[in-house]
Amino acid sequence: MFIPQTVKYLFTNPGEIPLELIEIHNNAYISEDDIVRFAE
């Protein structure tokens, strides 16, 4: 799945099997300080 910049998204796991998410950054600036978290 590709999620474009500026798009808000939410992952949920409706099943019983544990969800494992692998996040891949593909831009020139790779850091976690540019992530914006939104409260539900």
C-alpha positions, -999 to 999 in steps of 0.1 A, spaced: 0 0 0 13 35 -9 1 64 12 9 98 -4 22 127 17 -5 149 34 -30 121 35 -44 112 69 -47 74 75 -56 50 103 -46 13 105 -69 -11 123 -68 -49 127 -103 -64 127 -89 -99 128 -74 -122 154 -40 -126 138 -15 -99 151 -9 -70 126 27 -63 117 33 -30 99 65 -22 81 70 15 73 94 25 45 105 60 39 113 69 3 123 105 3 157 123 7 149 133 43 146 102 65 137 111 101 108 107 126 107 144 135 85 152 105 57 128 115 25 145 127 2 123 149 -35 131 150 -57 121 180 -90 103 173 
